[in-house]
Amino acid sequence: MHEITENASLEMTNVLSFRGKVTQQRMGDIAKEMADIIKINGAQKTMSGVSATFAVDTSGSEPELDIEIMYPLDRDIYVPAPYTIKPVFRLRNAVKIRHMGNPATMQETANELMQYIKFKKLTPITAGYNVTVQEPSGPYDVDSLIADIYIGISDNIL
């Protein structure tokens, strides 16, 4: 059982963003391109990456993910299409759960958060935003991953 926080928020500025439908393999290319854009512009990440998966299409030969990948930066930069800069990203009134350990079990943590939302009769209004708090130092250290998952909740009472 993980600790779940209500009324959590996530705010970032100067956010380099990519949103699109891509294969798992293409995601690695996008992450590299984003790192190159940051480096070329002399910017620095102010925190690790944030990602959200909005849908998964399994109708083709290889699954495609409708995903957003974001990196908050220390300043505004110019970016080429299909990348964008979001001056501000703000998620308020979210529930948050912390995942510690192997990324392969992160779905179990997300499922626990969804069960909590259902049990509390909350209404989710966003995808899950995965925020890397601590990246593994290498491929043999995957169990040291720490990531927070945020899901925005409607504060309407209907």
ABEGO torsion letter per residue (X at the ends): XBBBBBGBBBBBBGBBBBBEBBBAAAAAAAAAAAAAAAAAAGBBBABBBBBBBABBBAABABBBBBBBBBBBBABBBBBBOABBBBABBBBBGBBBBBBBEBAAAAAAAAAAAAAAAAAAGBBBABBBBBBBABBBABAAAAAABBBBBBBBBBABBX
